[in-house]
């Protein structure tokens, strides 16, 4: 029977860590519910389950063996990750977020299983395809959003109660629909001696609206430092005062 060494076990677990971490890093940079560490844990855990299922019940570090089904434990990973992914899906009114992150957790578990059984090419190609999908398709989504009169507005201001509500009030007065809101992490800024936060809005704009006037109105709100369109014009507190 074919044997698997301890060094091979260590290599497979490390490779699962690297591939899962690559996908998790992309999610982490976009402040998603499941980020770098979560994807690593899912990938390494899946690889370990595959190793246990394939090699753990047929003698000391031996391969499958007679009458052993290597899929009987590994098959449960899909179910377990399904429950984990469900925790990343959130609903805000008519908007559902977290579906992409749940999908990346699912595919990362598959990558971990592939690494655990030694199917390295499949794991590597899957990781590459996931990255291409996440990066390129995000750009395509932004393109189609612009085609549908959707635009991304970002706001940078002091981390304080009511900031989101004040911006939402201006948008509501102008008849602008908020499709999605992404809140960044508050970070302490030495320049202001306060915490600063960046908020991104995905907006559906009316047919006729003065976008420059919208920026000026938001920029004059209390606590706002800067506001601008994604990839476009920007207004700052200093310019509006």
N, C-alpha and C positions, 0 to 999 in steps of 0.2 A: 504493500500500500504506500501511496505517496505521503510524505511527511511534510509538516510545516514547522519551521524553526521559530524560536523566540524573536530573532532579529526580523524575520518576515512579518510576524505579528506587529512588532513595533513600527515597522515601515508602513504597513497598511493603515494603522491607526493614525500615524503622523500624516500620511497622505490625505486621509479623510479630514483631518483637522485643517490642512492647507486649502483643499478644495471647498470645504464648507465655509471657511473663513473668507475666501475670495468673494463668494456670493453674499455672505453676511456683511462684508465691508461696504458693498454697494448699497445694501438696505440701510446700514448705519449712517451713511453720508446723507441720506434723505430723511433721517429721523423717523424711521418706521418703527412700529411696536416691537417687532422682533428684529434684532440687529446682529452685530458681530458675534457676540458670545452665544446667543441662542442658536444660530445656524451652525456654529462649531459643535455645540453640544449635540444637536440633532444628528449631524453627520458622523461624528465619532461614535455616538451611541448606536446608530444604525450599523456602522461597520463592526462594532463589538458584538452586537446581536447576531450578525451574519457569521462572524467567526465562531461564536459559541454554537450556533445552529449547525454549522458545517463541520466543525472539528471537535466540538466539546463532548460528544457522546459516542465516539467510536475509537476509543483507545487514546493513548498519550500522544497528543498532537498529530493524530493520524487523519487521513482524508476520509470522507463519507463512511466507508465500511458497509457491510452487508445489512440490508434492511433498514438503513437510516435515511430518513427524508430530510435533507438539509434545508428545506423551505418551511418546515413546520413552525419554527419559532420566528424566523425572519418575516413571515407573512403577517405577523401581528404588528410589525412596525407601521405598516400603512394605516391600520386602525388607530394606533396610538398617536401618530402624527396628525391624523384627522382631528382628534380632539384638541390637540395643541394649536393647530391652525385656526380652529374655530374661535379661539380666544383672541385672535388678532383682528377679527372682522368686527367692525363697528358700524352702527347706523346712526346718521344724523339727519333726521327728517326724511327726505326722499333720497339722500345720498348715502351710499354704502362704501366704506373704505376698508382697506386691509386685505382685500381679495388677492392682490398680487403677492403680498407678503405671505399669506397662507399658502399660496401656490409654490413660492420659493422654498418654504419649509418642507413641503411635500417632495419637491424634486431633489432637495438636498438629502432627504432621507434615502431616496433612490440612489443618489451618488454614493452615499455611505455604504449602502448594501453592495453596490457594484465593486467598490474598493475592497470591502470585506471578503468578497469571494475571489478577488484577484482579477476582475475584469477592468483593468486600468484604462484601456483605450475608450471604452464606453463612458467611464466616469469623467475622463478628461474632456471628451467631445461634448458631453452633456453640460459640463461646467461652462465651456466656451459658448455653447448655444444659449445658455441662460443669461450670460453676461451680454451677449449680442442683443437678445430680446429685451432685456431691461434697459439697456442704454439707447439702442436705436429706436425701439418702439416708443420710448418716452418722448423722443423728438418727434416721432410721427403723431403721437397723441396731441402734442402742442400744436403741430401744424393743422390737424383736423379741428382742434379747438378754435383756432383763429378763423377757420372756414365757417364755423357755426356761430360766429360773433361772440366767442368765449375768449376772455383775456385774463392773464394772471397779473394781479396787483400785489405788490409787496409793501409792507409797512414796517418801519423800524422805529421803536419808541421805548420809553421807560416801562419797565415791568411793574404795573400798578393796576389796582382794581378798576374796572370800567373801561379800559382801553379798547378792548374788542367791541364793546357795546357802542362806544362813541363813533367808531369807524362804521359799524353796521348801521347806525342811525343815519349817517350821511348817505350811505349807499341806498338805504331805503327811501330817503327823501327824493332821490334822483330816479327812482324806479328801477334800480339795478338788482338783479337776482344773484344771490350768493349760492353758487353751486357747491363749493367745497372750501374748507378752511384748514390750513396746515399751520400749526403752532410750532415754532422752533424752541430750542432750549434757552432759557434766560441765562445771560452771561454777564458777569461783573465787568464794567468798563471803568478803568482807572481815570479816564478823562472826565467822566461825569460823576464818579464816586457812587454809582448806582448800577443796578441790574438793567440790562437792555435786552429786549426780545424782538425777534423778527416774525411777522405773521404774513402768510401768503394766502391770497384770496383767488379762487377761480370764479370769475364773474361772467354772467350773461348780460351783455350791454344792450340797451334799447337801440333802435335804428338810428336815432339822431341824439347824440350826446357830445358835449364838449369835454373831451378827456382832459384837457389842460385845466379847465375849471374844476373838474373833479379832484385832480391832484392838489390844486391850491386849497380847496376846501378841507381836504383831509390833512394837509400839512399844517393848517392853522389850529387843528385840534390840540387840546392840552395833552402833553406827554408825547407828542409825535416828534421824531427827529428827522426822518426821511421817508419819502413815499415815492414809488415809481412803478412803471410798467415793466414787466419782464422783457429785457432786451430792448427797452425803449426809453422814453423821456422820464425824467426824475425831478422831484421837487423836494427841497430841504426846508427845515425850520428857518434857517438863516435867510434863504431866498424869499420866503413868504412873509417875513416880518419886515 
